[in-house]
Amino acid sequence: MDRDLNIVWTNEVLERWFTETESLAAGKCYEVFHGNSRPCQQCALRESFETGAVATTEKIHVFPDGRERQLLITITPIVQGDGTVAQVLEMVQDITERKRAEDEVAQRLLYERMVEEISSGFIVSSDFDEELDSALEKLGAALRTDFAWILNFDLGHKQVTLTHEWTVLGAGGTRGVTLPMMLTDPWPKVLIGSDIVKCPDTSCAARPEYHSLKAAGLGAVLAVRFATGSDARGFLCVGHYGDARNWMEEDIWVVGTVARFIGLGFERKRREQEFVESQRRYKEILNTLREGVGVVDTNERICFCNPSFESIFEVPMSDLIGKSILDFLDETGRNRVLDETSRRKNGASSSYELPIKTASGKEKHLLVNVSPLSDAVRGYAGAVGVVLDITERKQAEEELRQFAEELEQSNELKDLFADILRHDLLDSIGVVKAYAETLLENEAAPREEFLNIIVQNIDKVVGIVQDASQLARLEASSELEMEPVNLYEMAKEVVDTIGASASENGTVLMLTGEQDILVTANPVIREVFRNLISNAVKYGARKDRIVVSISKSADEIRISVADSGGGIPDEQKESIFERFKRASRNAVKGTGLGLAIAKRIVQLHGGKIWVEDNPEGGAIFVVTLPASLSVGARIAA
C-alpha cells in the first residue's frame, strides 16, 4: 500500500479471498476490502504511515462465495533511508477457527464458573426455593435462553407440572400449571420416557412433540432429567420462545450438570423435611411419654428434658435447664450418681433406684436407666436418662412388706398359741384333771392339798393365756399412749409385791438408784419390771440377793436386774428374748413369753434390752431407755 491507499501488490491467496476474476492491484484499499467509496474514519493504515508503528485490527468479512470469516490484519511500515514511510506491508490472516476455539473456551469457563456458583449456593443456602430461582436465572443468562423451567412430574398420573421458572419476559404466570393443560399431550409423554429431549434436532420435523412446541409458541427446548436418590423427579428445561437453536454439546453438558445439582438439592430438601418431620414425631413421642427423659452434660447439668421429667421434679422446664441433677439429692444420692458417672465414662450403661427431694420438699423414689453420650472430639459428652417415678410402687411394696410381716407374725402367734396349747396348757390341765379324778375316786386322798395344786395349775393356765393375749396386743401395736411415770416408784411397787413371796425361800430384793426419775411412758412398762424381777426370783438360787438398779445419764436411763443364779449360756443370750426361740427348760423355765413381752414393750419406748453375765455369778438383765423420755421433773422420795 502506498500513502494514497493504493494497493501496489497482493499475493495469490489474498486475491482468491477477495475476488474471483479481477486483480486487486491499483485499487483503493477502502474500496476493495471495505466496500466504501471514501477512506475509513478510523484507518489503521493511515495511523501506521503517520506513526511509523506496526498496527493491527480485526474485522468480519463476507467473501464472494458467501462465507463469513474473521480476519486479523497486521500493518507493518516500510521505512526508507531518510526515515520516512513510503509504503506499508499489510498481512491478512484468517483467524476464524482460532476465535471460535477462544469463544468456546471462554464459554466453557463461563459455564464452569456458573456451575460452581450454583453448586456452592445449593450447599450453603438455607432457602432451597430461593436458591433454585437464582440458579435458573444464572443458567438462562449464561445460555442466553428466553426461559429456564423446573418441570416436576408424577409418573403415576402421567402429568408434568411447572414448579419453578425464570424468563426474560418476567413472571410468566405459568407456575403450578400442568403441562398437559399448557401444551398438547405428546410432548409431556416424550419427556416422561426420556433422559434428554432437545428440539429441534435432525428428526424434529417428523416428531409430534416438535409440532406441539410450535403450537405452544416455543421455538427450541432442551430438557435434561434429574433425580432425587434413585427416583426420577423431573426435568430442567431451557429454551427460546420464537427462534430455533442448534443445541451444542457444551449446552447439554452445562444443563445436565446443573440438573444433577438441582436433583441433589431436591434430595437435600426432602431429607431436611423428613428430618423436621422426624424431629416433630420424636418430640411428640417424648412429650407423651409417661417416663421422664433428661440429658445431662459432663458436669451433671440438665441440658434437655421432657414434660414428664419436669413433672417428676416439680420444677418448670425453664428452671431445670442448666441446673445440676445433684441439687435434688442427698449426700448418699450424690455419691451414687458420681459413682455411676465414673462407670459411664468407660461406656457402661446402668439402672438403679435413686431417692430425690423435689423443689416442694416431697420425697420421691425414682428408677433411673442411664446411657452415656459421646462424640468424636470430646469422647464422653454426658448422659441420657429415662426416669420413672416409682414412689407409689415403693409405698405399695412397703405396705406389702409390712402386711407380710404382720401375716408372718399372725402365723407365728398362731404357732405360739398352738405350742402353748400342746405343752403348757395341756400340762397344767392334765394335772388338774388327774388330781380332780383322784379326789372323786379316792375319799381318803388329802383333799386340801390336792385342791391347792388344782388352783395353782388353774392360775398358771390363766397367766399363760393372759401373757399370750398381752403379747398379741403388743405385737399389733406400732406406738403407745404415753403419760408421766416415776420409774423408781413403779419399780418399788413391783419389788414390794414380789418381795413378800420371795422372802419365803430366803431371797432378798434390793432397789437402788435415783428416786426421782420421771419419764413419759405407758404404764405397761410395769410389765418389764414384773417379768425381769419375777424371773430372777423364780429361776435364781435359794437365799439369793437380787439387786434392781435405776440410773440416769445425759444419754440414757438405765435399769438393771442382777441375780446370782445359774446364769444364761452365751448361745442363748439373744434367743431367750424371741417368742419362738425359747431357751431350754433346763436353763430357763416357763413359756418364754415374759421376756418377749418385755422386749416388745422396751422397743415401743425406743429402748433396748439384753442380758450379760454377772461378775459375781448369775445374770444381769439390762434395759436402756432414751434420755428424751425424761420430763425433767424432780419428785421427792
SENU-461504 format. One line per field, with one value per residue (C-alpha): chain; x, y, z. Coordinates in steps of 0.1 Angstrom, whole numbers, padded with zeros to 4 digits. Layout:
BEGIN
unit = (A_...)
u = (X_...)
v = (Y_...)
w = (Z_...)
This chain:
BEGIN
unit = (A_A_A_A_A_A_A_A_A_A_A_A_A_A_A_A_A_A_A_A_A_A_A_A_A_A_A_A_A_A_A_A_A_A_A_A_A_A_A_A_A_A_A_A_A_A_A_A_A_A_A_A_A_A_A_A_A_A_A_A_A_A_A_A_A_A_A_A_A_A_A_A_A_A_A_A_A_A_A_A_A_A_A_A_A_A_A_A_A_A_A_A_A_A_A_A_A_A_A_A_A_A_A_A_A_A_A_A_A_A_A_A_A_A_A_A_A_A_A_A_A_A_A_A_A_A_A_A_A_A_A_A_A_A_A_A_A_A_A_A_A_A_A_A_A_A_A_A_A_A_A_A_A_A_A_A_A_A_A_A_A_A_A_A_A_A_A_A_A_A_A_A_A_A_A_A_A_A_A_A_A_A_A_A_A_A_A_A_A_A_A_A_A_A_A_A_A_A_A_A_A_A_A_A_A_A_A_A_A_A_A_A_A_A_A_A_A_A_A_A_A_A_A_A_A_A_A_A_A_A_A_A_A_A_A_A_A_A_A_A_A_A_A_A_A_A_A_A_A_A_A_A_A_A_A_A_A_A_A_A_A_A_A_A_A_A_A_A_A_A_A_A_A_A_A_A_A_A_A_A_A_A_A_A_A_A_A_A_A_A_A_A_A_A_A_A_A_A_A_A_A_A_A_A_A_A_A_A_A_A_A_A_A_A_A_A_A_A_A_A_A_A_A_A_A_A_A_A_A_A_A_A_A_A_A_A_A_A_A_A_A_A_A_A_A_A_A_A_A_A_A_A_A_A_A_A_A_A_A_A_A_A_A_A_A_A_A_A_A_A_A_A_A_A_A_A_A_A_A_A_A_A_A_A_A_A_A_A_A_A_A_A_A_A_A_A_A_A_A_A_A_A_A_A_A_A_A_A_A_A_A_A_A_A_A_A_A_A_A_A_A_A_A_A_A_A_A_A_A_A_A_A_A_A_A_A_A_A_A_A_A_A_A_A_A_A_A_A_A_A_A_A_A_A_A_A_A_A_A_A_A_A_A_A_A_A_A_A_A_A_A_A_A_A_A_A_A_A_A_A_A_A_A_A_A_A_A_A_A_A_A_A_A_A_A_A_A_A_A_A_A_A_A_A_A_A_A_A_A_A_A_A_A_A_A_A_A_A_A_A_A_A_A_A_A_A_A_A_A_A_A_A_A_A_A_A_A_A_A_A_A_A_A_A_A_A_A_A_A_A_A_A_A_A_A_A_A_A_A_A_A_A_A_A_A_A_A_A_A_A_A_A_A_A_A_A_A_A_A_A_A_A_A_A_A_A_A_A_A_A_A_A_A_A_A_A_A_A_A_A_A_A_A_A_A_A_A_A_A_A_A_A_A_A_A_A_A_A_A_A_A_A_A_A_A_A_A_A_A_A_A_A_A_A_A_A_A)
u = (0000_0013_0005_-0025_-0040_-0035_-0029_0006_0008_-0011_-0003_-0025_-0041_-0054_-0068_-0086_-0102_-0115_-0121_-0128_-0116_-0101_-0066_-0066_-0036_-0042_-0074_-0081_-0079_-0111_-0130_-0116_-0115_-0143_-0166_-0165_-0163_-0141_-0114_-0125_-0127_-0106_-0080_-0052_-0033_-0031_-0021_0008_0020_0019_0034_0058_0045_0030_-0008_-0033_-0071_-0097_-0128_-0155_-0156_-0182_-0163_-0178_-0188_-0209_-0185_-0183_-0147_-0130_-0097_-0066_-0049_-0013_0001_0039_0055_0084_0109_0132_0167_0156_0133_0101_0074_0066_0047_0033_0030_-0005_-0007_-0042_-0048_-0080_-0084_-0120_-0112_-0089_-0116_-0142_-0119_-0113_-0150_-0156_-0130_-0144_-0179_-0168_-0151_-0183_-0203_-0179_-0180_-0217_-0219_-0196_-0217_-0249_-0233_-0219_-0253_-0271_-0246_-0246_-0281_-0308_-0336_-0337_-0365_-0348_-0315_-0333_-0348_-0313_-0299_-0324_-0317_-0279_-0284_-0307_-0283_-0253_-0270_-0287_-0321_-0355_-0366_-0355_-0380_-0382_-0407_-0417_-0438_-0458_-0453_-0484_-0506_-0486_-0485_-0458_-0461_-0441_-0429_-0401_-0394_-0372_-0379_-0365_-0401_-0406_-0431_-0449_-0479_-0475_-0460_-0481_-0498_-0496_-0481_-0509_-0530_-0504_-0490_-0506_-0502_-0474_-0446_-0451_-0453_-0420_-0405_-0417_-0400_-0367_-0335_-0327_-0351_-0338_-0359_-0352_-0328_-0322_-0355_-0376_-0398_-0411_-0417_-0451_-0436_-0419_-0453_-0468_-0439_-0445_-0482_-0473_-0451_-0418_-0390_-0364_-0363_-0335_-0347_-0325_-0339_-0328_-0334_-0337_-0318_-0327_-0361_-0367_-0380_-0384_-0367_-0345_-0358_-0343_-0353_-0364_-0399_-0397_-0363_-0349_-0315_-0290_-0281_-0243_-0226_-0215_-0251_-0262_-0232_-0240_-0277_-0271_-0246_-0269_-0297_-0277_-0271_-0308_-0316_-0292_-0309_-0343_-0329_-0314_-0348_-0366_-0342_-0345_-0383_-0380_-0356_-0380_-0409_-0388_-0379_-0416_-0426_-0396_-0407_-0443_-0432_-0410_-0438_-0463_-0440_-0450_-0413_-0392_-0363_-0334_-0299_-0271_-0236_-0203_-0209_-0243_-0261_-0295_-0295_-0327_-0358_-0394_-0426_-0427_-0392_-0404_-0435_-0414_-0391_-0419_-0398_-0406_-0385_-0371_-0357_-0345_-0322_-0287_-0295_-0274_-0291_-0271_-0291_-0320_-0301_-0288_-0251_-0258_-0276_-0249_-0222_-0243_-0247_-0210_-0200_-0224_-0209_-0174_-0187_-0205_-0172_-0160_-0190_-0212_-0250_-0267_-0300_-0306_-0330_-0325_-0343_-0348_-0363_-0384_-0384_-0416_-0397_-0416_-0395_-0397_-0382_-0370_-0359_-0332_-0319_-0288_-0267_-0236_-0234_-0202_-0188_-0157_-0139_-0146_-0153_-0177_-0202_-0228_-0256_-0293_-0315_-0350_-0366_-0397_-0414_-0418_-0428_-0462_-0448_-0422_-0450_-0471_-0441_-0435_-0472_-0470_-0438_-0455_-0486_-0463_-0446_-0479_-0491_-0460_-0464_-0500_-0489_-0462_-0487_-0509_-0480_-0472_-0508_-0507_-0474_-0488_-0519_-0498_-0474_-0481_-0519_-0523_-0497_-0515_-0549_-0537_-0525_-0559_-0577_-0556_-0560_-0597_-0602_-0582_-0604_-0636_-0623_-0605_-0622_-0591_-0569_-0556_-0584_-0569_-0535_-0550_-0573_-0544_-0525_-0556_-0559_-0522_-0524_-0556_-0538_-0509_-0533_-0549_-0514_-0503_-0534_-0531_-0494_-0502_-0530_-0509_-0480_-0505_-0518_-0482_-0472_-0501_-0492_-0469_-0470_-0483_-0501_-0477_-0481_-0457_-0444_-0420_-0398_-0384_-0418_-0431_-0401_-0406_-0443_-0432_-0404_-0427_-0453_-0429_-0406_-0433_-0434_-0397_-0387_-0403_-0373_-0348_-0345_-0338_-0348_-0330_-0338_-0311_-0306_-0322_-0357_-0369_-0367_-0399_-0404_-0430_-0441_-0470_-0480_-0475_-0438_-0445_-0446_-0409_-0401_-0425_-0411_-0375_-0378_-0402_-0379_-0349_-0368_-0383_-0351_-0324_-0308_-0324_-0315_-0304_-0298_-0315_-0305_-0327_-0309_-0322_-0299_-0300_-0272_-0272_-0278_-0300_-0320_-0306_-0325_-0308_-0319_-0290_-0292_-0266_-0284_-0271_-0268_-0276_-0254_-0238_-0256_-0290_-0284_-0303_-0328_-0344_-0360_-0375_-0411_-0405_-0369_-0371_-0341_-0341_-0362_-0332_-0318_-0350_-0383_-0417_-0434_-0407_-0434_-0424_-0391_-0406_-0433_-0406_-0386_-0416_-0425_-0390_-0389_-0421_-0404_-0374_-0351_-0330_-0329_-0302_-0286_-0250_-0230_-0229_-0192_-0203_-0222_-0256_-0270_-0278_-0308_-0303_-0328_-0319_-0344_-0336_-0330_-0355_-0383_-0374_-0397_-0370_-0393_-0379_-0401_-0393_-0387)
v = (0000_0035_0067_0073_0040_0023_-0014_-0018_-0056_-0087_-0124_-0150_-0161_-0126_-0123_-0156_-0145_-0111_-0116_-0143_-0127_-0092_-0083_-0062_-0041_-0004_-0005_0016_-0005_0010_0001_-0034_-0045_-0025_-0017_0021_0050_0070_0062_0049_0074_0052_0039_0018_0022_0059_0056_0034_0059_0087_0070_0045_0018_-0016_-0016_-0044_-0046_-0073_-0075_-0098_-0102_-0119_-0133_-0135_-0172_-0161_-0173_-0152_-0152_-0133_-0117_-0103_-0076_-0066_-0034_-0031_0002_0001_0028_0045_0057_0091_0077_0083_0057_0055_0021_-0004_-0042_-0054_-0091_-0106_-0138_-0159_-0164_-0177_-0211_-0196_-0172_-0200_-0220_-0190_-0183_-0220_-0219_-0186_-0200_-0232_-0211_-0191_-0223_-0237_-0205_-0205_-0242_-0236_-0207_-0227_-0257_-0237_-0219_-0251_-0262_-0231_-0217_-0223_-0214_-0240_-0224_-0191_-0206_-0226_-0195_-0179_-0209_-0208_-0171_-0177_-0207_-0188_-0158_-0180_-0199_-0167_-0185_-0170_-0192_-0218_-0241_-0269_-0295_-0320_-0350_-0377_-0409_-0424_-0396_-0391_-0355_-0328_-0296_-0264_-0256_-0230_-0207_-0179_-0159_-0129_-0116_-0116_-0138_-0158_-0168_-0204_-0217_-0246_-0253_-0289_-0291_-0312_-0281_-0258_-0279_-0306_-0342_-0357_-0335_-0344_-0381_-0379_-0361_-0389_-0415_-0398_-0386_-0358_-0341_-0314_-0297_-0290_-0318_-0338_-0356_-0329_-0324_-0360_-0358_-0349_-0331_-0306_-0296_-0293_-0270_-0248_-0247_-0235_-0207_-0224_-0224_-0245_-0266_-0286_-0307_-0329_-0353_-0350_-0374_-0375_-0405_-0433_-0419_-0397_-0364_-0341_-0321_-0290_-0273_-0243_-0228_-0200_-0187_-0180_-0189_-0223_-0232_-0259_-0272_-0279_-0305_-0277_-0267_-0302_-0306_-0275_-0281_-0318_-0307_-0281_-0307_-0330_-0303_-0295_-0332_-0332_-0300_-0316_-0347_-0325_-0306_-0340_-0352_-0319_-0322_-0358_-0347_-0320_-0345_-0370_-0343_-0334_-0371_-0376_-0345_-0357_-0391_-0376_-0352_-0381_-0405_-0413_-0417_-0386_-0382_-0360_-0352_-0340_-0327_-0338_-0316_-0332_-0301_-0307_-0296_-0312_-0327_-0337_-0326_-0358_-0351_-0316_-0331_-0356_-0329_-0304_-0276_-0257_-0268_-0233_-0235_-0271_-0264_-0256_-0269_-0297_-0330_-0333_-0304_-0327_-0354_-0360_-0369_-0406_-0400_-0376_-0402_-0428_-0406_-0397_-0434_-0442_-0413_-0428_-0461_-0443_-0426_-0461_-0467_-0486_-0481_-0486_-0490_-0481_-0466_-0431_-0412_-0374_-0344_-0322_-0284_-0286_-0309_-0340_-0372_-0395_-0427_-0429_-0458_-0445_-0460_-0441_-0445_-0425_-0400_-0394_-0375_-0379_-0349_-0350_-0386_-0387_-0359_-0366_-0390_-0396_-0409_-0424_-0417_-0435_-0423_-0455_-0437_-0453_-0487_-0484_-0474_-0504_-0526_-0513_-0518_-0553_-0560_-0548_-0568_-0599_-0592_-0589_-0620_-0638_-0625_-0637_-0671_-0671_-0662_-0689_-0713_-0699_-0705_-0740_-0746_-0733_-0755_-0786_-0781_-0756_-0755_-0793_-0800_-0778_-0790_-0826_-0821_-0805_-0834_-0861_-0846_-0840_-0876_-0888_-0868_-0882_-0918_-0918_-0903_-0908_-0885_-0853_-0830_-0797_-0804_-0816_-0786_-0762_-0780_-0777_-0740_-0734_-0750_-0731_-0699_-0710_-0715_-0681_-0665_-0682_-0670_-0635_-0633_-0646_-0622_-0593_-0602_-0604_-0569_-0555_-0571_-0554_-0520_-0496_-0469_-0465_-0437_-0420_-0403_-0392_-0422_-0423_-0454_-0457_-0457_-0482_-0505_-0501_-0513_-0544_-0551_-0548_-0571_-0598_-0595_-0607_-0641_-0642_-0639_-0673_-0690_-0666_-0644_-0607_-0580_-0547_-0515_-0488_-0457_-0423_-0420_-0391_-0403_-0391_-0402_-0401_-0438_-0461_-0478_-0511_-0506_-0520_-0555_-0551_-0548_-0576_-0600_-0594_-0594_-0624_-0644_-0636_-0648_-0678_-0691_-0678_-0696_-0700_-0674_-0652_-0615_-0597_-0561_-0538_-0505_-0474_-0446_-0417_-0401_-0374_-0401_-0427_-0441_-0475_-0503_-0535_-0566_-0587_-0622_-0648_-0678_-0702_-0676_-0677_-0696_-0673_-0691_-0684_-0648_-0635_-0663_-0660_-0627_-0643_-0655_-0688_-0694_-0702_-0714_-0750_-0756_-0767_-0732_-0710_-0725_-0712_-0703_-0678_-0651_-0629_-0618_-0615_-0592_-0572_-0568_-0556_-0530_-0517_-0514_-0495_-0470_-0467_-0486_-0518_-0549_-0576_-0600_-0602_-0623_-0611_-0610_-0623_-0652_-0653_-0629_-0592_-0582_-0546_-0522_-0488_-0461_-0429_-0398_-0380_-0398_-0379_-0350_-0334_-0332_-0338_-0357_-0362_-0398)
w = (0000_-0008_0010_-0012_0000_-0034_-0035_-0050_-0048_-0035_-0034_-0050_-0017_-0010_-0045_-0042_-0009_-0022_-0060_-0085_-0118_-0112_-0100_-0068_-0078_-0084_-0064_-0033_-0001_0013_-0019_-0022_0014_0030_0001_0008_-0016_0007_0033_0067_0095_0118_0094_0109_0076_0079_0116_0106_0079_0104_0134_0117_0141_0135_0137_0139_0135_0133_0110_0099_0062_0039_0009_-0026_-0020_0010_0036_0068_0082_0109_0098_0116_0097_0106_0091_0090_0078_0052_0063_0037_0043_0053_0079_0061_0054_0017_0018_0042_0042_0051_0061_0064_0085_0087_0125_0123_0138_0164_0175_0176_0198_0221_0223_0232_0259_0272_0271_0289_0316_0319_0322_0348_0369_0367_0377_0406_0418_0416_0434_0462_0465_0470_0496_0518_0512_0538_0514_0487_0466_0466_0455_0428_0413_0414_0397_0369_0363_0362_0338_0315_0314_0307_0279_0266_0266_0269_0298_0323_0340_0366_0355_0381_0371_0387_0369_0384_0369_0337_0345_0343_0365_0361_0397_0392_0363_0351_0319_0302_0300_0338_0357_0331_0353_0344_0377_0391_0357_0345_0310_0295_0302_0288_0259_0239_0251_0230_0244_0281_0272_0254_0285_0308_0287_0280_0298_0274_0250_0225_0198_0171_0161_0129_0131_0146_0115_0119_0157_0171_0202_0179_0165_0200_0209_0179_0187_0222_0209_0217_0191_0209_0240_0258_0287_0309_0335_0372_0400_0438_0450_0426_0417_0387_0398_0368_0342_0340_0308_0289_0256_0233_0226_0189_0173_0168_0182_0175_0209_0213_0235_0258_0263_0271_0295_0315_0317_0327_0354_0368_0367_0388_0414_0413_0419_0449_0461_0459_0477_0504_0508_0510_0537_0556_0555_0567_0594_0605_0605_0624_0649_0653_0658_0682_0702_0702_0715_0742_0752_0756_0774_0810_0818_0823_0798_0805_0792_0813_0803_0817_0848_0855_0844_0828_0792_0779_0795_0785_0803_0824_0837_0846_0864_0884_0897_0901_0886_0854_0824_0820_0856_0852_0822_0834_0869_0883_0890_0922_0937_0941_0960_0995_1001_0996_0963_0951_0958_0939_0908_0908_0910_0881_0861_0865_0851_0822_0812_0804_0782_0807_0810_0843_0860_0897_0922_0934_0962_0955_0972_0949_0950_0972_0996_0986_0988_0958_0946_0910_0888_0866_0834_0821_0790_0781_0752_0733_0704_0682_0697_0735_0740_0769_0764_0791_0795_0786_0813_0814_0848_0862_0894_0915_0947_0948_0939_0967_0991_0979_0983_1018_1027_1012_1032_1064_1056_1050_1083_1101_1084_1094_1130_1130_1118_1144_1171_1159_1162_1196_1208_1194_1211_1244_1240_1233_1261_1289_1289_1284_1310_1336_1326_1327_1363_1372_1356_1374_1408_1403_1393_1423_1446_1430_1431_1465_1495_1516_1493_1510_1499_1508_1494_1460_1458_1463_1435_1412_1420_1413_1379_1370_1379_1357_1328_1333_1335_1302_1284_1297_1287_1252_1248_1260_1236_1207_1216_1218_1185_1168_1182_1165_1192_1228_1246_1270_1304_1332_1351_1381_1373_1408_1425_1398_1404_1442_1440_1420_1444_1474_1458_1447_1477_1501_1484_1476_1512_1519_1503_1517_1486_1493_1468_1469_1450_1444_1424_1418_1433_1412_1376_1359_1323_1296_1293_1291_1324_1306_1313_1347_1330_1322_1360_1368_1342_1350_1388_1389_1366_1388_1419_1401_1385_1408_1436_1471_1495_1465_1466_1437_1431_1410_1400_1382_1370_1346_1324_1298_1271_1286_1315_1327_1345_1356_1375_1388_1404_1414_1399_1373_1346_1309_1284_1257_1228_1244_1254_1223_1217_1252_1241_1209_1211_1193_1203_1240_1258_1270_1301_1320_1317_1319_1328_1317_1284_1273_1267_1296_1281_1246_1262_1280_1248_1228_1255_1256_1217_1217_1241_1218_1241_1242_1264_1268_1293_1304_1328_1365_1375_1410_1393_1377_1352_1348_1326_1314_1299_1285_1275_1256_1278_1256_1276_1307_1315_1338_1369_1403_1427_1464_1475)
